[in-house]
Amino acid sequence: MHRRLFVGLAAVLTAFGWTSPLLAEGYRISGPVVHANLALYFIHGHSAPGPVPLTLEEALARNTVKVHETGEVNTLSIENLGDTEVFVQSGDLVKGGRQDRALTVSLLLPPHSGRIPIAAFCVEEGRWSARGREDAHTFASSATSLYSHAAKMAMKSPEAAAPTPNDRVGVLASDTGSRQMQMWRAVKAAQDELSRSVGARVQAYESASSLQLAYENEKLQTAREGYIKALKAAGEKDNDIVGYVFAINGKINSADIYPSNGLFRKMWNKMLAANATEAIGERTGGTITQPTVDAVRAFLDSAEHGKASEKALPVNGVLETRVADEALYFETKRPHGGWVHKNYLMK
């Protein structure tokens, strides 16, 4: 949806008293903070009380979480061995196993959880064995988040899985296969865009299809450092920042909101690096007009007022999905009140 239409939508929603639940709770939006073609809008609000969970990246580094290969492309298992809750975010990339994967849902792993199945998509087409000295049975790290909007849509959009009167189990299974094919196409497109932008092949020779290894390319790292140096401090300036919205080339892309500033700060470096990578791949010439705060507000409003549905998560939480004409909203809720993560995607 064009930025001006979102501004108009915001005015209509206000006229009818239809206010974003998020903003009605006292949250506010600041920005934009801009570097090159990437613009950030910060969401300020209160932090939920209580301890901040470990992130998946932290827990893997401490060996308190294990992510296990199952031999199925779209299913892994995850286990919290420690005494602290662990936050897993949709789009977390796990490196290793038989193929690098992207985890599809946000959830909180309770302490000593036992093995829990978790849905995933392959982001490394073709490999189905150990890579170098890596363990083919487990995943060693999760330092990267999915950095392709098309890949996120292939993984998360419920519309691709909308049932028809003729749906059977096999049809639904084939939808996963179709999504996986879309994911591989999105990975290749992202790699091609990044190679064009940095002027060198980002695909790694040891596994040309790996989205994770492309992220680690030296020239891409150098290009990404400019964005991070320019923008990182803005997310660390205020203690009430709990989330943000980002736009690339003047187009709103997506948003992530956390229950606390503490969790936001733990995820900030990882998320900013992913956003910068996506922006590098989409760099173009010309003047960019950034979205207004009203347009950002309208994006959040639109997503939050979409048609809602819920499904249970494997750790007793609930994932609520809302589908609007131009945006998607995903909220992971705790089983007994409170929420874990809110994600918004522009279609």
N, C-alpha and C positions, 0 to 999 in steps of 0.2 A: 504494500500500500504506500502511496506517495506521502511524503512528510506533511504536505498541506492538508491532505485528507485526514491524517491523524489529528492535526490541530483542530479541524472542524469537528471530528468525532469527540474530542475532549470537551468542546463547547456544548455539543448536544447532550453528552452524558451529564455534564454539570447542570444543564437546564432542567433535566428530568430527575435530578437528585440521585443520579446513579454514579456513586463515587467508588473508586478503587478501595477495596477492603484494606489493602496495604497502606495507602495514603491516609485513609480514615483513621487508622490506628496511630497517627502522629509521625509517620515516616516522612522525610522530605528528600528532594533530589537536588543535587548541585552539579555544576559543570556547564559546558564541557571542558575537559582538559584534553588538549590535542597535541599529537605529534604525527607529522606527515599525514597519512590517510586514516589514522586510528583516533577515535574520539571516545572519551570515557565520561560517564555520568554516574556520580556516586550517590548511593542511597544511605541516608543517615537515619538512625533510630536507636531505640533502647536495646540492650543486650539481655537475653534470657539469663537468669541466674544459674549457678551450678558449674561444675567443671567442664572444661573444653575437651572434647574427645581427641584422641590421636587421629591423624589422617592416615589413609592407606599408605601413603609414601613413608610417613614416619614409622608406622608399625612394621612394614616390610624391612626397613633399614634396621630396626631393633630386633628383628626375628620374632616378634610377638604375634604376627599374622602369617599364615601360609595360604597361598593361592595355588590350588592343585589343578593339573591337567586331568581331564576326564576321558580324553579320546574322542570327545564330541566337539565339533567346531563351535557350536553356539551355546554350550554349557560348560562352566567350570565349577569348582567348589572352593569355598573360602572358609577359613577357620581362624578364630581369635583365640590364641593360646594364653593371652595375658589377662591382667586384672582391670584393664581400662577399656571403656567403649572405644570403638574405632569407626570413624566416618568414612564411608565409601561414596564417592560421587559419580553419578552418571557421566560417562565419557572418560573416566580414568583409564589410561592405557597401562596394561601390565606386559612386561617384557620378559620373554623366555618361552618355556613350554615348547610345544610343537609348532606354535604360531603365536605371534604377538596378538593380543586381543584388546578390545574396548569393552569395558563393563557397562551394562545398559541402564542400571537403576541406581538411585541414591538410597542408602540405608545406613542404619547404625548396627554394627555388630556388637552384641553383648559380650561381656567377659566370658571366657571359657565356653564359647558358643557351640563347639563341635563343628563338624563339616556341614556347610550349608550350600545348596546349589545356587548359582548365580548366573543369570543369562549374560551372554557375551557375543560379540561379533569379531570375526577375524579381520585384522588390518595388515595382513601379510600373506597374500595369496601365493599358494604353491608349496611353501615349506611345510613339512609334516615330520620333522625329526629334529634332533638337537642342533643348535647353531653354534659352531665352534665348541667351546668348553662349557656352554650353558647346560643346565639340567633340563632335560626334555619333560620332566614330570612336575616341575614347579616353576613359578615366576619370581624373579629375583627383585624386581623394582617396579615402581609406579611413579616416575618423576615427570610424566607428561600427561596432558589432557588432550582429548580429541580436538584437532584444530581445523576442521572443515565443516562448514555449515551444511553442505550437502550430505556429508557423512552422518551428521547428527540427525538430519531429517530422515535419512534411510533407516537409522537405528530406532528413532523415537516416535515418529509421527504415527498416531493411531489410524490415520485415514488409509494408509497402505494396507492395513489389516482389517478394514471394515467388512463385516460379514455380509454375505448375500444369502438369499433363500436356499441356494444349492450348496452352502458350505458343508464340508465334512472334515474330519480330522486331517485327511490327506491334503485338502485344500489349504487349511491353516498352516500345515507344515510347509507346503510349497511357498506360502507367503514369506516364511522365514528365509527360505532359499532365495526368493526374489529380492528380499531386503539385503541379503548377503551379497548378491551380485551387484546391487546398487552401491553397497559399501565399497566393494573392490573398485568399481568405476570411479567413485568419489575419491578414493585414495590415489588412484592413478592421476586423476585430474589435478588433485592438490600437488602431487609431486611435479607434474609437468608445469604447473603455474609457478611453483617455487623455483624450478630450474630456469625458466625464462626470466624470472625477476632477478635472480642473483647472478645470472650469466654463466652458470655451471651446472653440471649434472648433480642433483642432490641424492639420487638413488644410490644406495650402498652396493658395492660389488659383491659383498658376502650374502646379500639378500635384497635384490632390487625392488621387491614389492613391499618391503617393510616401511610403514608410515613412521614408526619409531626411529629407525635408523636414518631415514631422511631428515628427521628433526635434528639429529645429531651432526649433520653435515657442517663442516668447519666454516664454509662461506656463509651458510644460513645463520649459524651462531653469531658470526660477526655482524650481519645485518640486523639480527634480533637485538643485539646489545644496545644499538642506538635507541630503539623504542623503549627498552627497559630502563635505560639510564634517564631518559626524558620523562617517563611516566610513573616509575615505581614509587617515588617519594610521595606522590599525590595520594596514593592509597594508604599511606602510613601516616599522613598528616593529622588526621582527626581520630579520636578514640570512639566515635559513635558511628563510623562507617561499618555497615553490615552487609553491603552488597553493591552491585554496580550494573550498569547497562553499557554496552559498547556498540559503536557504529563504525563501519568501514566504508570509505568513499562516500560519506554522507548518507548511508543507508543503515538504519537500525538493524542489528544482527540478533542479539540475544541478551539475556540478563540472568544473573545468579544472585540469590539472597540467602543469607545464613542467619541462624538464631542469635549470633553474637559477633561482636567485633573480634573476639579471640579466634573463632573459627574462620572468619573472613581473612584475617591476617595469615593464618596458617595456609590457606589456599591461594592467597594473592599472587605470590611469585609464580606458581604453577599456571594459574589461569592467565595472568598477564602475558607470560611467555607464549602460551597457546594463541591468545588473541593477536599478539605481535606477529607470530608466524603466519597466521591467516591473512593479516593485513599485508605482509610482504608479498604473499602470493597474488594479491589482488591489486597491487600498486599500478596506478595509471597516471597519466599526466592530466593537466588541467586544474581549474579552480574547483574546490570542494566547498559546498555550503553545508554546514553541519546542522543536524536536527536541533530544533528548539527543545527546551525542557518540557514545554506543553506537548510536543510530539512524543517525547519519551513517556510522559505520563499517560498519554492516550494509548500507547502501545501496551503498557502495563494494564490499564483499564480494560482494553479489548480482550487481552488474554484471560484475565481473571473472570470475565463475564461470559466465557465460552460454555458450551454444553459439557456438563460434568459427568464423569464416571469414576468408579473406584475399583481397585483390585488389591487383594492381600499380597503382602510381601513375605518372603520365606522366614523372616525373623519377627513376625507378629506386627509389623508396621503395615501401613496402608499407603498406596500410591494413588493420589487423585490426579486425573487428567482432565483438562478442559480444552475444548476445541472451539475456537472462534474462526470467523471467516479469514482473518489475516494473521492470526497468531495462535500459538499453543502455550499451555501452562501445565507445569508438572509440580506437584507438591507431595513430598514424602512426610507422612505424619507418624508420630509415635503412637503406640497402641492405646495409651491411656492419657492422651492429651498432649498438645504441643506439636511443633513441626520440626523437621530436620533440615530441609533444603527446599528452596523454591527456584524453579528454572522456567524461563520464558524464552520462546523461540519465535522469531518472525518467520512466516512461511516464505 
